[in-house]
Amino acid sequence: MADIHTAAICHAPAEKGILEDTLMDNRPIGFFDSGLGGLTCIAPLMRALPNERIIYFGDTARTPYGSKSPETIRGFARQIAAFLIQQNVKMIVIACNTVTATCLRDLQQRFPQLPIMGVIQPAANRIGDTCNETNRIGIIGTKATIKSKSYEALIHQKNPALQLYSAACPALVPLIEEGIIENEIMDLTIRYYMDHFISYYKLDTLVLGCTHYPLILDNFRRLYPSLRIVNPSEEVAGRIQQVLDNENLLAGQPQTDHTFYASDLSENFVHMINRIFQLTEFRVAFKSFDLPSA
């Protein structure tokens, strides 16, 4: 059984109304990612659905996932999903392209009692709906995501004639997790992966197929200003709203009580929460897993 340790608490409780709407469901939404990247999915959700409460788990002790085997990733994902269900979440969002590509169906089958969604389908829908046969579309992500070809399969379901090209960028996530973002090292790493990829395939559209990559969106825009960039993190909120509405799970009152867990709490994790959400009050907890010996 995993031990839970609270590392730092600054708790701003949500205001309670006099009457509770019995048709509303004020349980939290559970998000998880291999590390910090999934945080980029939460800010758009807070803007779109301010009544919803968030519990986030970042597996910062075991990041990155992208170079690990699918079997290992599935084991991690099952463990975290079970933890979120113990927190009484009403829905789970896999805020990680790698986990979505390798584990979505497995988690939906193992935990059928609540809706579980990933981040690839909403972005694939956006590409399928807004691009045509003249576009040249690049997809970047971790090795596991690119190898899965999940984006290609879902986008071609919408429009099989679209021209798709993909490239793995394995060094980007470790740099982002270390906070190496606004400097020459990150720019050089992006150019190492992207310059030839963009020029060789004459790309006009780029899909950021990893939820970490929106944290370096400004870098991409500065280095490649003519490129149209699709950010899956921005597409997820609309799909979450559809699911909550269809399942009668929408919350009834504004929430300020959000909880962020990390398997390895670090200053960078807290810094990223501040950077992305600009929250003055939040609750941070530390969750340590007792991993089985190899």
DAGI-V872712 format. One record per residue. N is the residue number from 1. RES is the residue in one small letter. OMEGA is omega in radians with two decimals (* if undefined). NEAR is the number of other ideal C-beta (glycine too) atoms within 12 Angstrom. Layout:
n=N res=RES omega=OMEGA near=NEAR
n=N res=RES omega=OMEGA near=NEAR
This chain:
n=1 res=m omega=-3.10 near=11
n=2 res=a omega=3.06 near=20
n=3 res=d omega=3.10 near=14
n=4 res=i omega=3.12 near=21
n=5 res=h omega=3.07 near=18
n=6 res=t omega=-3.07 near=19
n=7 res=a omega=-3.14 near=23
n=8 res=a omega=-3.12 near=22
n=9 res=i omega=2.93 near=17
n=10 res=c omega=-2.84 near=22
n=11 res=h omega=3.07 near=17
n=12 res=a omega=-3.07 near=18
n=13 res=p omega=3.09 near=18
n=14 res=a omega=3.09 near=23
n=15 res=e omega=-3.12 near=12
n=16 res=k omega=3.07 near=14
n=17 res=g omega=-3.13 near=14
n=18 res=i omega=-3.13 near=7
n=19 res=l omega=3.11 near=10
n=20 res=e omega=3.12 near=13
n=21 res=d omega=-3.05 near=15
n=22 res=t omega=3.11 near=9
n=23 res=l omega=-3.11 near=13
n=24 res=m omega=3.11 near=23
n=25 res=d omega=-3.04 near=28
n=26 res=n omega=3.02 near=27
n=27 res=r omega=-3.10 near=28
n=28 res=p omega=2.95 near=37
n=29 res=i omega=3.12 near=48
n=30 res=g omega=3.05 near=42
n=31 res=f omega=2.94 near=49
n=32 res=f omega=-3.13 near=54
n=33 res=d omega=3.08 near=55
n=34 res=s omega=-3.12 near=46
n=35 res=g omega=-3.05 near=45
n=36 res=l omega=-2.93 near=50
n=37 res=g omega=-3.10 near=52
n=38 res=g omega=3.07 near=54
n=39 res=l omega=-3.11 near=46
n=40 res=t omega=3.09 near=42
n=41 res=c omega=-2.96 near=49
n=42 res=i omega=-3.13 near=46
n=43 res=a omega=3.08 near=33
n=44 res=p omega=3.12 near=33
n=45 res=l omega=3.13 near=41
n=46 res=m omega=3.10 near=30
n=47 res=r omega=-3.08 near=18
n=48 res=a omega=-3.05 near=24
n=49 res=l omega=-3.06 near=33
n=50 res=p omega=3.12 near=23
n=51 res=n omega=-3.02 near=30
n=52 res=e omega=3.09 near=41
n=53 res=r omega=-3.02 near=39
n=54 res=i omega=2.84 near=47
n=55 res=i omega=-3.08 near=38
n=56 res=y omega=3.03 near=50
n=57 res=f omega=3.04 near=55
n=58 res=g omega=-3.08 near=48
n=59 res=d omega=-3.02 near=44
n=60 res=t omega=3.13 near=40
n=61 res=a omega=-3.03 near=28
n=62 res=r omega=3.08 near=32
n=63 res=t omega=-0.01 near=39
n=64 res=p omega=3.09 near=41
n=65 res=y omega=-2.91 near=46
n=66 res=g omega=-3.14 near=43
n=67 res=s omega=-3.12 near=24
n=68 res=k omega=-3.13 near=27
n=69 res=s omega=3.09 near=16
n=70 res=p omega=-3.14 near=26
n=71 res=e omega=3.10 near=14
n=72 res=t omega=-3.13 near=25
n=73 res=i omega=3.13 near=39
n=74 res=r omega=3.09 near=27
n=75 res=g omega=3.10 near=27
n=76 res=f omega=-3.06 near=40
n=77 res=a omega=3.12 near=42
n=78 res=r omega=-3.13 near=28
n=79 res=q omega=-3.10 near=31
n=80 res=i omega=3.12 near=47
n=81 res=a omega=3.11 near=37
n=82 res=a omega=3.11 near=25
n=83 res=f omega=-3.14 near=31
n=84 res=l omega=3.11 near=37
n=85 res=i omega=3.05 near=27
n=86 res=q omega=3.12 near=20
n=87 res=q omega=3.06 near=29
n=88 res=n omega=3.06 near=20
n=89 res=v omega=-3.13 near=35
n=90 res=k omega=-3.10 near=31
n=91 res=m omega=3.07 near=44
n=92 res=i omega=3.06 near=48
n=93 res=v omega=3.06 near=52
n=94 res=i omega=-3.04 near=53
n=95 res=a omega=-3.07 near=50
n=96 res=c omega=3.14 near=55
n=97 res=n omega=-3.13 near=56
n=98 res=t omega=3.14 near=50
n=99 res=v omega=3.08 near=55
n=100 res=t omega=-3.08 near=47
n=101 res=a omega=-3.01 near=42
n=102 res=t omega=-2.92 near=38
n=103 res=c omega=-2.99 near=40
n=104 res=l omega=-3.10 near=35
n=105 res=r omega=3.13 near=24
n=106 res=d omega=-3.12 near=25
n=107 res=l omega=3.12 near=36
n=108 res=q omega=3.12 near=22
n=109 res=q omega=-3.11 near=14
n=110 res=r omega=-3.08 near=21
n=111 res=f omega=-3.05 near=27
n=112 res=p omega=-3.04 near=14
n=113 res=q omega=3.14 near=18
n=114 res=l omega=3.12 near=29
n=115 res=p omega=3.07 near=29
n=116 res=i omega=-3.13 near=38
n=117 res=m omega=3.09 near=36
n=118 res=g omega=-3.04 near=45
n=119 res=v omega=-3.04 near=54
n=120 res=i omega=-3.08 near=48
n=121 res=q omega=3.14 near=33
n=122 res=p omega=3.12 near=40
n=123 res=a omega=3.10 near=45
n=124 res=a omega=3.09 near=38
n=125 res=n omega=3.14 near=26
n=126 res=r omega=3.12 near=32
n=127 res=i omega=-3.13 near=38
n=128 res=g omega=-3.09 near=32
n=129 res=d omega=-2.98 near=18
n=130 res=t omega=-3.13 near=20
n=131 res=c omega=3.08 near=31
n=132 res=n omega=-3.00 near=17
n=133 res=e omega=3.13 near=13
n=134 res=t omega=3.14 near=13
n=135 res=n omega=3.05 near=27
n=136 res=r omega=-2.86 near=25
n=137 res=i omega=3.07 near=42
n=138 res=g omega=3.10 near=42
n=139 res=i omega=3.08 near=46
n=140 res=i omega=-3.13 near=43
n=141 res=g omega=3.09 near=45
n=142 res=t omega=3.10 near=46
n=143 res=k omega=-3.09 near=30
n=144 res=a omega=-3.14 near=36
n=145 res=t omega=-3.11 near=50
n=146 res=i omega=3.14 near=33
n=147 res=k omega=-3.11 near=27
n=148 res=s omega=-3.07 near=31
n=149 res=k omega=-3.14 near=23
n=150 res=s omega=3.12 near=38
n=151 res=y omega=-3.12 near=45
n=152 res=e omega=-3.10 near=31
n=153 res=a omega=-3.09 near=20
n=154 res=l omega=3.11 near=33
n=155 res=i omega=-3.13 near=38
n=156 res=h omega=2.98 near=21
n=157 res=q omega=3.12 near=18
n=158 res=k omega=-3.12 near=25
n=159 res=n omega=-3.06 near=24
n=160 res=p omega=-3.10 near=14
n=161 res=a omega=-3.09 near=15
n=162 res=l omega=3.13 near=30
n=163 res=q omega=-3.06 near=25
n=164 res=l omega=3.11 near=35
n=165 res=y omega=-3.05 near=30
n=166 res=s omega=3.12 near=33
n=167 res=a omega=3.05 near=33
n=168 res=a omega=-3.13 near=28
n=169 res=c omega=-2.94 near=38
n=170 res=p omega=-3.08 near=28
n=171 res=a omega=-3.04 near=28
n=172 res=l omega=-3.08 near=44
n=173 res=v omega=3.11 near=44
n=174 res=p omega=3.11 near=28
n=175 res=l omega=3.13 near=34
n=176 res=i omega=3.14 near=45
n=177 res=e omega=3.11 near=36
n=178 res=e omega=3.13 near=27
n=179 res=g omega=3.13 near=25
n=180 res=i omega=-2.98 near=24
n=181 res=i omega=-3.01 near=30
n=182 res=e omega=3.12 near=17
n=183 res=n omega=-3.03 near=16
n=184 res=e omega=-3.14 near=14
n=185 res=i omega=3.13 near=21
n=186 res=m omega=3.14 near=33
n=187 res=d omega=3.14 near=25
n=188 res=l omega=3.13 near=18
n=189 res=t omega=3.08 near=28
n=190 res=i omega=-3.11 near=36
n=191 res=r omega=3.09 near=24
n=192 res=y omega=3.14 near=19
n=193 res=y omega=-2.86 near=33
n=194 res=m omega=-3.00 near=32
n=195 res=d omega=-3.14 near=19
n=196 res=h omega=-3.13 near=15
n=197 res=f omega=-3.12 near=27
n=198 res=i omega=-3.07 near=29
n=199 res=s omega=-3.09 near=17
n=200 res=y omega=-3.11 near=13
n=201 res=y omega=3.13 near=24
n=202 res=k omega=-3.06 near=18
n=203 res=l omega=3.00 near=32
n=204 res=d omega=-3.12 near=23
n=205 res=t omega=3.14 near=34
n=206 res=l omega=3.07 near=42
n=207 res=v omega=3.08 near=50
n=208 res=l omega=-3.01 near=46
n=209 res=g omega=3.06 near=53
n=210 res=c omega=-3.08 near=57
n=211 res=t omega=3.00 near=55
n=212 res=h omega=-2.96 near=52
n=213 res=y omega=3.04 near=46
n=214 res=p omega=3.09 near=42
n=215 res=l omega=3.05 near=38
n=216 res=i omega=3.12 near=41
n=217 res=l omega=3.12 near=32
n=218 res=d omega=3.09 near=19
n=219 res=n omega=3.13 near=32
n=220 res=f omega=-3.11 near=35
n=221 res=r omega=3.13 near=20
n=222 res=r omega=-3.10 near=17
n=223 res=l omega=-3.08 near=25
n=224 res=y omega=-2.99 near=28
n=225 res=p omega=-3.11 near=12
n=226 res=s omega=-3.06 near=16
n=227 res=l omega=2.98 near=31
n=228 res=r omega=-3.07 near=24
n=229 res=i omega=3.10 near=36
n=230 res=v omega=-3.10 near=38
n=231 res=n omega=-3.12 near=36
n=232 res=p omega=-3.13 near=50
n=233 res=s omega=3.13 near=43
n=234 res=e omega=-3.08 near=29
n=235 res=e omega=-2.99 near=36
n=236 res=v omega=-3.03 near=43
n=237 res=a omega=-3.13 near=33
n=238 res=g omega=3.13 near=27
n=239 res=r omega=3.08 near=33
n=240 res=i omega=-3.14 near=42
n=241 res=q omega=3.11 near=28
n=242 res=q omega=-3.11 near=22
n=243 res=v omega=-3.14 near=30
n=244 res=l omega=3.14 near=32
n=245 res=d omega=-3.12 near=21
n=246 res=n omega=-3.09 near=14
n=247 res=e omega=-3.10 near=20
n=248 res=n omega=-3.08 near=17
n=249 res=l omega=-3.12 near=29
n=250 res=l omega=3.12 near=29
n=251 res=a omega=-2.99 near=33
n=252 res=g omega=-3.09 near=25
n=253 res=q omega=-3.10 near=24
n=254 res=p omega=-3.08 near=21
n=255 res=q omega=3.00 near=31
n=256 res=t omega=-3.09 near=25
n=257 res=d omega=3.13 near=28
n=258 res=h omega=-3.07 near=36
n=259 res=t omega=-3.12 near=39
n=260 res=f omega=3.11 near=43
n=261 res=y omega=3.02 near=44
n=262 res=a omega=3.11 near=42
n=263 res=s omega=3.01 near=36
n=264 res=d omega=-3.07 near=25
n=265 res=l omega=-3.11 near=29
n=266 res=s omega=3.06 near=25
n=267 res=e omega=-3.12 near=18
n=268 res=n omega=3.10 near=27
n=269 res=f omega=3.13 near=40
n=270 res=v omega=3.12 near=28
n=271 res=h omega=-3.14 near=23
n=272 res=m omega=3.06 near=38
n=273 res=i omega=3.10 near=36
n=274 res=n omega=-3.07 near=22
n=275 res=r omega=-3.05 near=22
n=276 res=i omega=-3.00 near=34
n=277 res=f omega=-3.09 near=27
n=278 res=q omega=3.10 near=13
n=279 res=l omega=3.07 near=27
n=280 res=t omega=3.14 near=10
n=281 res=e omega=3.09 near=19
n=282 res=f omega=-3.14 near=34
n=283 res=r omega=3.13 near=29
n=284 res=v omega=3.12 near=33
n=285 res=a omega=3.12 near=31
n=286 res=f omega=3.13 near=28
n=287 res=k omega=3.13 near=35
n=288 res=s omega=3.12 near=24
n=289 res=f omega=2.94 near=27
n=290 res=d omega=-3.07 near=13
n=291 res=l omega=3.08 near=16
n=292 res=p omega=3.11 near=9
n=293 res=s omega=-3.09 near=4
n=294 res=a omega=* near=5
